[in-house]
């Protein structure tokens, strides 16, 4: 895009035509880590309602990730005919995770967030158990 007159004053999403669901994305991450995916599904509205403000789930989850969307690359391909992404998502994730695992300084834990997730799951499990009695 550098030096391309069609890019001046424009914003571009540079990506592939690959379309994945969130479940497929998380499965790719689990495979790259060599672990079994054990998803726990929680409604986005519930997470937004019970999340601490510092996690900004209203904007980051409900406003951006709660609904699967498909992006298209037409604008990019008009500006750069012949553009083709050559790295599949699963390969890109493998490379990213390999890089992070090779650099301990990038492996920053968030015990507060982990504890919050555990509390959400425990609360939902307790509610399920109460409702099934």
Residue, then its C-alpha position, 0 to 999 in steps of 0.5 A: x500500500x505504500x506509495x499506492x496513490x489509491x491508498x492516500x487518505x483511505x483506510x484498508x483492512x488487510x486480510x484474507x478472504x478466509x471466513x471463520x466462526x469464533x468456534x473455529x478460531x478458538x479451535x485453531x488456537x487450541x490446536x496451535x497450543x497442543x491442547x483440547x478446546x473445552x469451550x464454555x459458552x456464556x451469553x455476551x449480554x450476561x458477560x457485559x452485565x457482570x464484567x468490571x468496567x476495566x474489561x470494557x466488554x460492552x465495546x469489546x464484546x457486545x459491540x464488536x465480537x458478539x455477532x459473527x461478521x464476514x469482511x470482504x476484501x473488495x476495496x483492497x483488491x481494487x486498490x491492489x489487483x492481484x493481492x492474495x493473502x498467502x498465510x491461512x489463519x491456522x498457520x498465522x496463529x501457529x506462528x504467533x503462538x510459537x513467537x509468544x512461547x519463545x519470548x517469556x516477556x510476552x507471556x503476561x498473566x492476568x490473575x484478576x481476569x482469570x479469577x473473574x472468569x472462574x467466578x462467572x463459570x462457578x456462578x453459572x454452574x451453581x445456577x444450573x444446579x439449582x434449576x435442575x433440582 
